[in-house]
Amino acid sequence: MEIVHIAAEMAPIAKVGGLGDVLHGLSRASSGKDAKVEVILPFYGTLEKNEIKDLKIFMKELTFDFEKKKCPPTKVWKGKVDGIDVTFIDCEKYFARSGVYGFEDDPIRFAFFCKAALEYLLQNKRAPHILHIHDWHASLVAPLVRKNYPFTAKIILTIHNLFYQGRTSSDLLDKIDLKREENLSDPQESKDINLLKAGIAYSDFVTTVSPGYAKEISDAKGTDPLSKVLFDRKDRFMGILNGIDDSYWNPKSDPYLPLHFSDEKIGDLPPFLQKKGELKKMLRQMLGLEEENSPLVAAIARLTPQKGPHLILQALYRTLERGGQFVFLGSAPEGDTHEFFSNLKRKMEGSKHVHFELTYNEKLSHLVYAASDLFLVPSLFEPCGLTQMIAMRYGTVPLVRSTGGLADTVFDGVNGFTFGPPTLEAIQECIDKALHCWFDEPQRWRDIMEEGMRQDHSWTKAVEDYFTLYEKILDAKHLSLGTR
Ligand code: ADP
């Protein structure tokens, strides 16, 4: 089986969030299968090139029509990342920028990427069985294949976050030789197009990254207009829970940790308790926090409204009132939230109980996961969420809002603590419950920790589910709207 993933991110060379982790984890774990897997990515100016092996030019010039004329100069590169075959579309005009996203012309950049990826496959006479496309950035591949290209591949679209849909002016269609039609139009602004909706309409099957989120976003009464679209094609939509890369996120061998531990027990006391204690001491020293007998509560997140910054703040205040310490590692791309947290950081400067690190810091994130006691994920919505699974693997108990993939992975009093309504009262109560357990019920706390550490969140199960789906859709006939 030949599978080609088309996506905007892949860790560690081009990662903004969970999408990058998924591309890396899924492709790497697929190598154990009898399949040829390739990932196509843009050649961003910010690619971590030292992580790419055998990087070589594959096509000095890829030419095709774009915007009714010859496309800007484009090259194709190939290389290997952790054993994964990666093909890069290199067009200076669109991808030699200071980041992956966030540019005014993002829709045209990724429309170009979709067309270039298909041209590369076509001009090399490739005939993959599966085109696996990810999020709105790659969604145009589906209508382009069904209308303008001769591929017989089945198409799977995975939605990593329904919040980002690629809404843009319908002028884009003319530039890539697609006609305006209902399947492409935005459900709210019919003069605009919605790229994710186009991907949903023309794919053979749509998945998202957890069963819980699948249920939430395909509810006909859901607040997002695309929920109705997903509801209408429920028979070709499902959630497959993401995994985490358990060799990268492994407390037994993590190169970022000064000492290692696992869930093995020697005698009555699990040795990881002592190791985690030492790591906590090191983290406290590093961040200028007081050494004392108190729980260390942590959160690591992009500070967008999705991650519930006001709930994180409430949890911080309550933790301090209850005698705990708090560490926050986060970057805040959105102006107001960034300013708010920067002010707060200034106000708390010199505190021996709170530390804010308002940057992206991969190395520090490993130590925070390993050294903390309680890990917060109070998201307003969460397609899957990786941080709660990473925290559990490092023996750090998650406290989450029960939504999407968080509800599929964290169970109250079993492997973590959960709360329902996204209110200040609810998170405060949940913090109280968790800290009471830490202070007054040490044996129960240990049981919860161990339960989390024992769980298998590797990619093995997800890869099985994806391959079962690939086989199912390869067997089925006339699935997509485009082939009806
Ligand atoms: P999302 O994709 O919505 O950002 P996920 O939970 O799916 O959320 O994935 C977040 C990933 O990004 C995790 O691997 C987490 O450790 C990492 N991460 C987020 N913020 C930071 C940060 N400031 N520093 C280091 N890693 C971070």
Residues whose N, C-alpha, C, O or C-beta is under 5 A from the ligand:
A	BS01	ADP	G17 G18 L19 I300 A301 R302 L329 G330 S331 T359 Y360 N361 E362 S365 G385 L386 T387
